[in-house]
Amino acid sequence: MGIKSKEITLKRILFPTDFSAISGHASAYATSLAKAYGATLYVLHVVDLSLEGGGMYVPHISFDVLEKEEESEEAKQLKRYCAGLAYPAEKLEPIICSGSPETEILRVSLEKTADIIVMGTAGEGGVGRLVYGSNTEHVMRNAHVPVLAIPPAD
C-alpha cells in the first residue's frame, strides 16, 4: 500500500524581511521558489516601533507623526530592496506595515492567502531571543501554511 503524494502549487509566496544579511540569504530561496512556480512574491517589512522608540522622548513630534516618518523611510528602503531582487516587478508586491513582526507576518499571510512563508531563522540571539522570543518560531507554530525557515549562510 503506497502513500499518495499530492502535487503542490505555490501561487503566492510571502517573504518577510528585516533587511539583515540573514533575510538577504533567505531572499534567494524565496525568489527561486517564486521563479520555479511563477508565483507572486509578497515582500513584507514590518516596522516594529515598539522596540525602536522605547524610552525616547520627543516633545515636539507626536507619536503618529514619528510613526509616519519612520514608515516612510522604511518604505523607501523596502522599494530599494525589492528593486535589487532578481524577480520581475509585475510579480513582486512590496508590503510595509507597523506592529509586532510575528503578528503582522501571520496577518498578511492570511490577507494575501499565501501558500508558503519563506523567512530567515535568526535575528535576535542570546538574551534578546529570551526577552523577545523568536519571530520565526512564533510564525512556524501559528501559521496556517508551511513555513520554510532558512538558516544563516556559513
PEMOQUI-V781189 format. One line per field, one symbol per residue. ss: DSSP state (H for helix, E for strand, C for the rest). psi: psi as a letter, one per 40 degrees, with the letter a starting at -180 (. if undefined). A space follows every 50 residues. Layout:
ss = ???
psi = ???
//
This chain:
ss = CCCCCCCCCCCEEEEECCCCHHHHHHHHHHHHHHHHHCCEEEEEEEECHH HHCCCCCCCCCCHHHHHHHHHHHHHHHHHHHHHCCCCCHHHEEEEEEECC HHHHHHHHHHHCCCCEEEEECCCCCHHHHHHHCCHHHHHHHHCCCEEEEE CCCC
psi = hihhihhihhdhhhhhieeiddddddddddddddddefihhhhhhhhgdd ddehehhgdehidddddddddddddddddddddeigihdeehhihhiiah dddddddddddefidihhiiehchibdddddeihdddddddeieiihhhh iii.
//
